[in-house]
């Protein structure tokens, strides 16, 4: 039997309103967030031939819809990205 070591999940503890939750999460998981951004920057460049800036511009078109349907989540994401990533 082959047993693979499963990496531990990072525990992130946050308190407060949605903005504060996002900010605290961003502080505690900044390295993982940077890693995800680097991965998707490369992935989208290869798969869609779009720069990361072009992907962000396209994504921003969805912001009104997301804010209307999941406003608290958008607020949390705003807090997360106020951290210096």
C-alpha positions in Angstrom: 0.0 0.0 0.0 1.3 3.5 -0.9 0.5 6.2 1.5 0.8 9.8 0.4 1.5 12.5 2.9 -1.4 15.0 2.6 -0.3 18.6 3.2 -1.9 20.3 6.2 -4.5 23.0 5.5 -3.7 26.4 6.8 -5.9 27.5 9.7 -7.1 31.0 9.3 -9.0 32.6 12.2 -10.9 35.8 11.5 -13.5 38.0 13.4 -15.5 41.0 12.5 -17.6 42.3 9.6 -17.1 41.0 6.0 -14.4 43.6 5.2 -12.5 42.8 8.3 -12.8 39.1 7.6 -11.3 39.6 4.2 -8.5 41.8 5.4 -7.6 39.3 8.2 -7.7 36.4 5.7 -5.5 38.3 3.3 -2.9 39.0 6.0 -2.8 35.4 7.2 -2.9 33.7 3.8 -1.0 36.3 1.7 1.6 33.8 0.5 -1.0 31.3 -0.7 -3.0 34.1 -2.4 0.2 35.3 -4.2 0.8 31.7 -5.3 -2.7 31.4 -6.6 -2.4 34.7 -8.5 0.9 33.6 -10.0 -0.7 30.3 -11.1 -3.7 31.9 -12.7 -1.6 34.6 -14.3 0.3 31.9 -16.1 -2.7 29.7 -16.7 -4.8 32.4 -18.4 -1.8 33.6 -20.4 -1.4 30.1 -21.8 -5.1 29.1 -22.2 -6.7 32.4 -23.3 -3.7 34.4 -24.5 -4.8 37.2 -22.2 -2.6 39.1 -19.8 -3.5 39.2 -16.2 -4.5 42.9 -16.6 -6.9 41.9 -19.4 -8.3 39.1 -17.3 -8.9 41.5 -14.4 -10.6 44.0 -16.8 -12.9 41.2 -18.0 -13.7 40.1 -14.5 -14.6 43.6 -13.4 -17.5 43.5 -15.9 -19.1 41.0 -13.5 -18.7 43.2 -10.4 -22.2 44.8 -10.5 -23.9 41.3 -10.8 -21.7 39.9 -8.0 -22.4 42.9 -5.8 -26.1 42.6 -6.4 -26.3 38.9 -5.6 -23.3 38.4 -3.2 -22.6 41.8 -1.8 -21.1 40.7 1.5 -18.7 38.3 -0.4 -17.6 41.2 -2.6 -17.0 43.3 0.5 -14.9 40.5 2.0 -12.9 40.2 -1.2 -12.2 44.0 -1.2 -10.8 43.6 2.3 -8.6 40.7 1.3 -7.1 42.6 -1.6 -6.3 45.7 0.5 -3.5 43.6 2.0 -0.2 44.2 0.2 0.0 41.0 -1.9 
